[in-house]
């Protein structure tokens, strides 16, 4: 409603503060992605170092391969989404 004024709820205030304080370059979000990437690599390396038979046992490898394939598909999805967004921007939409 035009002209209607209401007090911001605590949730609204927090969301507004968060959006105002967020860096325009998304450096916090990039750092979170980098941290997740580093943790992923470190976790897998530690696991394979501690349990090398995970890489040789056929049943274990089948599960690892499943997760690796799922991860690869997800990364390909993100790349595809990126390219579609770039194409959409080029077309003015």
Secondary structure, DSSP 8 states (H G I E B T S, - for coil): -TT------HHHHHHHHHHHHS-TT-HHHHHHHHHHHHHHHHHHHHHHHH-GGGGT-HHHHHHHHHHHHHHHHHHHHHHHHHHHHHHHHHTT-
